[in-house]
Amino acid sequence: MSAEKKLRHEPDAQRYTLRVGNDLVSVVDYAVNGDRVSFTRTYTNPVWRGQGHAAEIVEFAVNDVEAAGRTVVPMCWYVGKWFDEHPERASVLAT
């Protein structure tokens, strides 16, 4: 039986997290500037890399920002790459 995967927004820490069981697998850090949210860093623990976790946490974070009526400023290379690979989500990008 595999451990439960949990995606969370932790606004006090200004981050989104993905945990599997008790392991912190991946994080997206951000900063808020009005109606824009700058995603400043995406990090995946090396032992968990290559399994799609970064893409999953970025999608979760983008969906949350969109639901709040805000837009994303991709400050980290990975988030920029994610948007390049998901042109259908361009409406969430800050102009």
Buried (B, 14 or more C-beta within 10 A) or exposed (E): EEEEEEBBBEEEEBBBBBBBEEEEBBBBBBEEEEEBBBBBBBBBBEEBEEEEBBBBBBBBBBEBBBEEEBBBBBBBEBBBBBBEEBEEBEEBBBE
